[in-house]
């Protein structure tokens, strides 16, 4: 995993090219959809949503057997690819066992994962001459620069997370005999299974842990005093405030909207102020920034702490003023008195 990984909780929108030289046949698109589902089924905190417009997608998927290359930008680097180009491209049939592994492999790059054999901790000794000769011929026909970039170049320790080499990883290539000199057991070749390994699943969940399933209530606490309960109640109210103010700023009654969301059984159910609809906010791509939620809680805790530890407060008593009479029309150019 490189430093290009996504913020956890991100909804990645993907779209297939449907015309032109990168048009994706339906059977191949279905194989990619299945690969997305397999990554999601691991239990990661990222979500994947298919959209119909390339301009709305972070991940744009193309297919070209003529070019014969399967490749993808890594992690957030997909955001630097021109909108007219695929961020992720497949070059052969994805319905075979090898092809299904390719679909998973390239989506692993989308998640921010690099080639397993390029880890600085892999401990692989290559037969460089044999590698350049093998990858420079069919079917790859890579120039030396591409072979070096994809095979021989080691990532720096600062670029990766993880400390061991997993030859069964979906991010590992298949290599023929004579390319690897060390470890000895791979001198006759390396053939990974083409599926998500136990290590793949373990690490990707560490990088993208599943989002919390229940955020709507605070568990009952055993409180030593009523003052502490006041602090808890303040925090409970603070959790509601972002939604309350968003809806009020949108011209709606905040208290009503908040109560409807609190009464919902679906954890991800909420109010989308942009479309004025109640829906699954995660599926719609509406995610609370972590900093906003954390700041609300910190401020609530700070205020609660201040009130609980202050022995006396000094404040002004509002003065009662006689009710003003009805104002007359404003003078020329003055408008309505008191309006601003």
Buried (B, 14 or more C-beta within 10 A) or exposed (E): BBEBBBEBBBBBBBBBBEEEEBBBEEEBBEBBBBBBEBBEEBEBBBBBBBBEEBEEBBBBBBBBEEBEBBBBBBBBBBEEBEEEEBBBBBBBBBEEEEBBBBBBBBBBBBBBBBBBBBBBEBEBEBBBEBBBEBBBEEEBEBEEEBBBEBBBEBBEEEBBBBEEBBBBBBBBBEBEEBBBBEBEEBBEEBEBEBBBBEBBBEBBBEBBEEBEEEEEEEEEEEEEEEEBEEBBEBBEEBBBBBBBEBBBEBEBEBEEBBEEBEEBEEBBBBBBBEEEEBBEBBEBBBBBEEEEBEEBEEBBBEBBEEEEEEEEEEEEEEEEEEEEEEEEEEEEEEEEEEEE
